[in-house]
């Protein structure tokens, strides 16, 4: 198992470096080389960083790489480092234990001075998660975002705490909050039902396939459109 996890992390780091431009990689490695406590092994595209860097762009790169070097499965969405998916497991001793979710992360240009946007791709029943969009407000766990926090904090502290201690007084899902306060037993059953129906490994794979299918549908619609169907042109 250790070898498989190690291979996965190496593959993710290599994929990340392949998405970056050569100029960016050279500049990044030069900055890392000058940082105390950093080590570069070009042969295996391994980057181990101890010292945090102050530049927002460098900090973004370091935090994403740090997440990849942990036991999280990270799926990059585009050529940049601003949008990606992370596999997240429900915390132990919670109603969500055994559930698996794909978390969409979007990093703003001002990251880490501005908090990342975090959302559940597959469904979850929780007072502080919007059921339709899956969006999460980090402040609902009584933590104000700070540049001192990083992406590992989001997945090892913020999200686990959110699922362990839902806050019905500040809801994004009014139905879940109302049910939690009025009938806790029924609420618990609903949470577990959602975990069984939407939060298993196969559901993550399914959501990925659906995303690819949606992209194909959009491409087909664009190819099949004609001049007569151009938006903004009134019919004669």
C-alpha positions as CSV (number, residue, x, y, z in Angstrom):
1,X,0.0,0.0,0.0
2,X,2.8,2.4,0.8
3,X,4.4,1.9,-2.6
4,X,1.1,2.5,-4.3
5,X,0.5,5.7,-2.4
6,X,4.0,6.9,-3.1
7,X,3.6,6.2,-6.8
8,X,0.3,8.2,-6.8
9,X,1.9,11.2,-5.1
10,X,4.9,11.1,-7.6
11,X,2.4,10.9,-10.5
12,X,0.4,13.8,-9.2
13,X,3.5,16.0,-8.7
14,X,4.7,15.1,-12.2
15,X,1.3,15.9,-13.7
16,X,1.4,19.3,-11.9
17,X,4.8,20.2,-13.2
18,X,3.8,19.2,-16.7
19,X,1.0,21.7,-16.6
20,X,3.3,24.5,-15.7
21,X,5.2,26.5,-18.4
22,X,9.0,25.9,-18.6
23,X,9.7,29.5,-17.6
24,X,7.5,29.2,-14.5
25,X,9.1,25.9,-13.5
26,X,12.6,27.4,-13.8
27,X,11.6,30.5,-11.8
28,X,9.9,28.4,-9.2
29,X,12.8,26.0,-8.7
30,X,15.2,28.9,-8.5
31,X,13.2,30.4,-5.7
32,X,12.9,27.1,-3.9
33,X,16.6,26.4,-4.2
34,X,17.3,29.7,-2.5
35,X,14.9,29.0,0.3
36,X,16.4,27.6,3.5
37,X,15.2,24.0,4.1
38,X,14.1,23.3,0.6
39,X,15.3,20.4,-1.5
40,X,14.9,19.7,-5.3
41,X,15.4,16.4,-6.9
42,X,15.0,16.9,-10.6
43,X,15.2,13.3,-11.5
44,X,12.0,12.4,-9.7
45,X,10.4,15.8,-10.0
46,X,10.2,15.8,-6.2
47,X,9.9,19.0,-4.3
48,X,10.2,19.1,-0.5
49,X,9.6,22.5,1.0
50,X,10.0,23.5,4.7
51,X,10.2,27.2,4.5
52,X,7.0,29.1,3.4
53,X,7.3,31.7,0.7
54,X,5.6,35.1,0.9
55,X,4.7,35.6,-2.8
56,X,1.0,34.8,-3.4
57,X,1.8,32.8,-6.6
58,X,4.6,30.9,-5.0
59,X,2.5,30.3,-2.0
60,X,-0.3,28.9,-4.2
61,X,2.1,26.5,-5.9
62,X,3.6,25.4,-2.6
63,X,0.2,24.8,-1.0
64,X,-1.1,22.7,-3.9
65,X,2.1,20.7,-4.0
66,X,1.9,20.2,-0.3
67,X,-1.6,18.8,-0.7
68,X,-0.4,16.4,-3.4
69,X,2.4,15.2,-1.3
70,X,-0.1,14.2,1.4
71,X,-2.5,11.3,1.1
72,X,-5.1,13.3,-0.9
73,X,-6.1,12.5,-4.5
74,X,-5.9,15.8,-6.4
75,X,-7.4,16.2,-9.9
76,X,-6.3,19.4,-11.7
77,X,-9.1,20.9,-13.8
78,X,-7.2,23.3,-16.1
79,X,-3.6,24.2,-17.0
80,X,-3.3,26.6,-14.0
81,X,-3.4,26.0,-10.3
82,X,-6.6,27.9,-9.5
83,X,-9.1,25.1,-9.8
84,X,-9.0,21.4,-8.9
85,X,-10.9,18.6,-7.2
86,X,-9.8,16.8,-4.0
87,X,-11.1,13.4,-2.8
88,X,-12.4,13.9,0.8
89,X,-13.5,11.2,3.3
90,X,-16.1,11.8,6.0
91,X,-14.4,12.1,9.5
92,X,-14.5,9.1,11.9
93,X,-17.1,9.1,14.6
94,X,-19.4,11.3,12.6
95,X,-22.7,10.7,10.7
96,X,-20.6,11.1,7.5
97,X,-18.1,8.4,8.3
98,X,-17.7,6.1,5.3
99,X,-18.8,8.8,2.9
100,X,-16.5,10.0,0.0
101,X,-16.9,13.3,-1.7
102,X,-15.3,15.1,-4.5
103,X,-14.5,18.7,-3.3
104,X,-14.2,21.4,-5.9
105,X,-11.6,24.0,-4.8
106,X,-11.1,27.4,-6.5
107,X,-8.2,29.6,-5.4
108,X,-8.8,33.4,-5.9
109,X,-6.0,35.6,-7.3
110,X,-5.5,37.0,-3.8
111,X,-4.9,33.6,-2.2
112,X,-3.8,33.1,0.6
113,X,-5.0,36.6,1.7
114,X,-8.4,35.7,0.5
115,X,-10.0,32.3,1.4
116,X,-10.5,29.6,-1.2
117,X,-14.0,28.7,-2.5
118,X,-14.9,25.2,-1.5
119,X,-17.8,23.1,-2.7
120,X,-19.1,19.5,-2.6
121,X,-19.6,18.1,-6.1
122,X,-21.6,15.0,-5.1
123,X,-24.6,15.6,-2.8
124,X,-24.4,15.9,1.0
125,X,-27.2,16.7,3.5
126,X,-25.8,19.3,5.9
127,X,-27.2,22.6,7.3
128,X,-24.1,24.5,6.3
129,X,-23.7,23.2,2.7
130,X,-26.0,24.4,-0.1
131,X,-27.7,21.3,-1.5
132,X,-28.0,22.6,-5.1
133,X,-24.5,24.2,-5.5
134,X,-22.6,22.3,-2.8
135,X,-21.0,25.6,-1.8
136,X,-19.5,25.9,1.7
137,X,-18.8,29.0,3.7
138,X,-15.7,28.6,5.8
139,X,-16.9,31.1,8.4
140,X,-19.7,28.7,9.5
141,X,-17.1,26.8,11.5
142,X,-16.3,30.0,13.5
143,X,-12.9,30.3,11.9
144,X,-12.0,33.6,10.1
145,X,-9.6,32.9,7.2
146,X,-6.0,33.9,7.6
147,X,-3.0,33.7,5.4
148,X,-1.5,31.5,8.1
149,X,-3.9,28.7,7.0
150,X,-3.3,26.5,4.0
151,X,-5.1,23.9,1.9
152,X,-4.2,21.1,4.3
153,X,-6.0,23.0,7.1
154,X,-9.1,23.1,4.9
155,X,-9.1,19.3,4.5
156,X,-7.7,18.2,7.9
157,X,-9.4,20.8,10.2
158,X,-12.1,23.0,8.6
159,X,-14.1,20.4,6.7
160,X,-13.9,17.6,9.3
161,X,-15.0,20.1,12.0
162,X,-17.8,21.3,9.7
163,X,-19.2,17.7,9.4
164,X,-18.6,16.9,13.1
165,X,-20.3,20.0,14.4
166,X,-23.0,21.4,12.1
167,X,-24.3,24.8,12.9
168,X,-28.1,25.0,12.4
169,X,-28.3,28.6,13.4
170,X,-26.4,29.8,10.3
171,X,-27.7,27.5,7.5
172,X,-27.1,27.3,3.8
173,X,-29.6,24.4,3.7
174,X,-32.7,25.5,5.5
175,X,-34.4,22.1,5.3
176,X,-31.5,20.3,6.9
177,X,-31.2,23.0,9.6
178,X,-34.9,22.8,10.4
179,X,-35.0,19.0,10.5
180,X,-31.9,18.9,12.7
181,X,-33.5,21.2,15.3
182,X,-37.0,19.6,15.2
183,X,-36.3,15.9,14.8
184,X,-32.7,14.9,15.3
185,X,-33.4,11.2,14.8
186,X,-35.0,11.8,11.4
187,X,-32.1,14.2,10.5
188,X,-29.5,11.5,11.3
189,X,-31.4,9.0,9.1
190,X,-31.5,11.6,6.2
191,X,-27.7,12.2,6.5
192,X,-27.0,8.5,6.3
193,X,-29.4,8.1,3.4
194,X,-27.6,10.7,1.4
195,X,-24.2,9.1,2.2
196,X,-25.5,5.8,0.9
197,X,-27.1,7.3,-2.2
198,X,-24.5,9.9,-3.2
199,X,-21.2,9.5,-1.3
200,X,-19.6,6.3,-2.4
201,X,-16.6,5.7,-4.6
202,X,-18.7,5.0,-7.6
203,X,-20.5,8.3,-7.2
204,X,-17.3,10.2,-7.5
205,X,-16.5,8.3,-10.7
206,X,-20.0,9.0,-11.9
207,X,-19.8,12.7,-11.3
208,X,-16.6,12.9,-13.2
209,X,-18.2,11.1,-16.2
210,X,-21.2,13.4,-16.0
211,X,-18.9,16.4,-16.1
212,X,-17.1,15.1,-19.2
213,X,-20.6,14.3,-20.8
214,X,-21.7,17.8,-20.1
215,X,-18.6,19.2,-21.8
216,X,-19.3,16.9,-24.8
217,X,-22.9,18.1,-25.0
218,X,-21.8,21.7,-25.0
219,X,-19.3,21.1,-27.8
220,X,-22.0,19.3,-29.9
221,X,-24.4,22.2,-29.3
222,X,-21.8,24.7,-30.4
223,X,-20.9,22.7,-33.5
224,X,-24.6,22.2,-34.4
225,X,-25.6,25.8,-34.0
226,X,-26.3,27.9,-37.1
227,X,-26.4,31.6,-37.9
228,X,-30.2,31.5,-37.6
229,X,-29.8,30.4,-33.9
230,X,-27.3,33.1,-32.9
231,X,-28.4,34.6,-29.5
232,X,-29.6,38.2,-29.8
233,X,-30.9,37.8,-33.4
234,X,-34.6,38.2,-33.6
235,X,-36.7,35.9,-35.9
236,X,-37.9,37.7,-39.0
